[in-house]
Amino acid sequence: MDETTLTFYRQNAEAYAGWKKAPSTRLRGFLALLPSGGSILELGCGAGNHSAVMLAEGFSVRATDGSPEMAEIASQRLGHPVEAMRFDQLDAHEAHDGVWASACLLHVPRDELAGILARIHRALRPSGVFYASYKTGEGDGRDSLGRYYNYASPEWLEATYASAGPWITLSSDGSVIQSFDETPANMLHLVVRKA
């Protein structure tokens, strides 16, 4: 994880949590791919908006965020434990039916992403499903707030995923969102299954 980016979220946890961000419209489709009541690991849960939906739908949720401050806010909102855990601390083995990583792995330095994806692959049960979203681009950089992004192209992501374990791609599509720094961003949404 990029330390400057993590520091931003630690120092701005209250403001970020107060940002009116609705749960992803892709969440329902992701949940439909999982067994009823299955186990979900959420990485980078932020204020807990997605975890709230998962819990309401009866799933077993392990919510995590790299910022202890954000994890505390989410835990209070959800009335459910939220772990302060960085991506490189994930050491689960075939423990989850699904992994949800909305707009968080885009902060992983390019040379570290394959290793994180391998940890996610290991954490999933056989045929487990993994959703992640990335800001697209060609080459990494920082936004106006100093946050690091790996700005992935579809081709680079495909190669990086392939190096981290066998996956079956279920869907890949794009959208445009309004970022926290109030700039538009092109997003790529990937849903894959552990092969």
C-alpha positions in Angstrom: 0.0 0.0 0.0 1.2 3.5 -0.8 1.8 5.2 2.6 0.8 8.7 1.4 -2.6 7.3 0.2 -3.1 5.4 3.5 -2.3 8.6 5.4 -4.9 10.5 3.4 -7.6 8.1 4.4 -6.5 8.0 8.0 -6.5 11.8 8.3 -9.8 12.2 6.3 -11.8 9.3 7.5 -14.7 11.4 8.8 -15.0 13.5 5.6 -14.7 10.4 3.4 -17.3 8.5 5.4 -19.6 11.5 5.2 -19.4 11.5 1.4 -22.8 10.5 0.0 -21.8 7.4 -2.0 -24.6 4.9 -2.8 -23.7 1.2 -2.9 -22.6 0.0 -6.3 -25.4 -1.1 -8.6 -23.2 -4.2 -9.4 -23.4 -5.5 -5.8 -26.8 -7.4 -6.3 -25.4 -9.2 -9.4 -22.3 -10.2 -7.4 -24.4 -11.5 -4.5 -26.5 -13.5 -6.9 -23.4 -15.5 -7.8 -22.8 -16.6 -4.2 -24.4 -19.4 -2.2 -27.2 -18.2 0.2 -25.6 -17.1 3.5 -22.1 -17.5 2.1 -19.0 -15.9 3.4 -17.8 -12.6 1.9 -14.5 -10.8 2.5 -14.8 -7.1 1.8 -11.5 -5.3 1.2 -11.4 -1.5 1.6 -14.9 -1.3 3.0 -14.8 2.5 3.7 -17.8 3.6 5.6 -19.5 0.2 5.2 -22.1 0.9 2.6 -21.6 -2.4 0.8 -21.2 -4.5 3.9 -24.5 -3.1 5.2 -26.3 -4.6 2.1 -24.4 -7.9 2.4 -25.4 -8.2 6.1 -29.0 -7.3 5.4 -29.1 -10.1 2.7 -28.0 -12.6 5.3 -24.4 -13.1 4.2 -21.5 -13.8 6.6 -19.3 -10.7 6.2 -15.6 -10.1 7.1 -15.3 -6.3 6.5 -11.9 -4.8 6.4 -10.2 -1.5 5.7 -6.6 -0.4 5.7 -7.4 2.7 7.8 -8.0 2.0 11.5 -10.0 5.2 11.7 -12.2 4.2 8.8 -12.7 0.7 10.2 -13.8 2.2 13.5 -16.4 4.5 11.8 -17.7 1.6 9.7 -17.9 -0.8 12.7 -20.0 1.8 14.6 -22.3 2.4 11.6 -22.8 -1.3 10.9 -22.9 -2.6 14.5 -20.6 -5.3 13.2 -16.8 -5.8 13.6 -14.6 -4.2 10.9 -10.9 -5.2 10.9 -8.1 -2.7 10.3 -6.2 -4.8 7.7 -3.9 -3.9 4.8 -4.2 -5.9 1.6 -0.7 -7.4 2.2 -1.8 -8.8 5.6 -4.5 -11.1 4.0 -3.5 -14.6 4.9 -6.8 -16.6 4.6 -6.9 -19.9 2.8 -10.0 -21.1 1.1 -12.1 -19.2 3.6 -14.6 -17.1 1.5 -17.2 -17.7 -1.2 -16.7 -14.1 -2.4 -14.3 -11.2 -2.2 -15.6 -7.7 -2.9 -13.0 -5.0 -3.5 -14.8 -1.8 -4.8 -12.5 1.0 -5.8 -9.7 0.0 -3.4 -7.2 -2.2 -5.2 -6.7 0.7 -7.6 -4.4 2.2 -4.9 -2.1 -0.8 -4.9 1.3 0.0 -6.5 1.6 -1.7 -9.9 4.5 -4.0 -8.9 2.6 -5.2 -5.9 -0.8 -6.0 -7.4 -0.1 -9.5 -8.7 1.0 -10.5 -5.1 -2.2 -9.1 -3.6 -4.3 -10.9 -6.3 -2.6 -14.1 -5.4 -3.5 -13.6 -1.8 -7.2 -13.1 -2.8 -7.1 -16.2 -5.0 -5.8 -18.2 -2.1 -8.5 -16.7 0.3 -11.3 -17.9 -2.0 -12.9 -21.3 -1.8 -13.0 -23.3 -5.1 -15.2 -21.5 -7.6 -15.3 -18.4 -5.4 -16.2 -15.1 -7.0 -14.1 -11.9 -6.9 -15.2 -8.4 -7.9 -12.9 -5.4 -8.2 -13.0 -2.0 -9.8 -10.1 0.1 -11.1 -9.6 3.6 -12.6 -8.4 3.1 -16.1 -5.4 4.7 -17.8 -1.9 4.0 -19.0 0.7 4.2 -16.2 0.4 5.1 -12.5 0.1 8.5 -10.9 -1.6 10.7 -8.3 -4.8 12.6 -8.2 -5.2 16.2 -7.0 -5.4 15.0 -3.3 -2.1 13.1 -3.6 -3.7 9.6 -3.6 -1.8 7.0 -5.7 -3.6 5.1 -8.5 -2.3 2.3 -10.6 -4.4 3.5 -13.6 -4.8 0.1 -15.2 -5.5 -0.7 -18.8 -7.7 -3.8 -19.5 -4.7 -5.5 -21.2 -2.4 -4.9 -18.2 -5.0 -6.1 -15.7 -5.6 -9.2 -17.8 -1.9 -10.1 -17.7 -1.6 -9.2 -14.0 -4.6 -11.4 -13.1 -3.3 -14.3 -15.2 0.1 -14.1 -13.3 -1.8 -14.4 -9.9 -3.6 -17.7 -10.4 -6.1 -19.2 -12.8 -9.4 -17.2 -13.1 -12.5 -17.4 -15.3 -13.7 -14.0 -16.4 -17.5 -13.6 -15.8 -17.9 -10.0 -16.8 -15.8 -6.9 -17.6 -17.5 -3.5 -18.2 -16.9 0.2 -17.8 -18.6 3.2 -16.2 -17.8 6.9 -15.4 -18.0 8.0 -11.8 -17.5 11.2 -9.9 -14.5 10.8 -7.6 -14.1 12.2 -4.1 -11.9 15.0 -5.5 -14.9 15.9 -7.7 -13.3 14.8 -11.0 -14.8 12.3 -13.4 -13.1 8.9 -13.7 -13.4 6.0 -16.1 -13.8 2.8 -14.2 -13.3 -0.8 -15.2 -15.4 -3.4 -13.3 -14.1 -7.0 -13.3 -15.9 -10.1 -12.0 -13.9 -13.3 -12.1 -14.3 -16.8 -10.7 -11.5 -18.8 -9.1 -10.7 -21.6 -11.6 
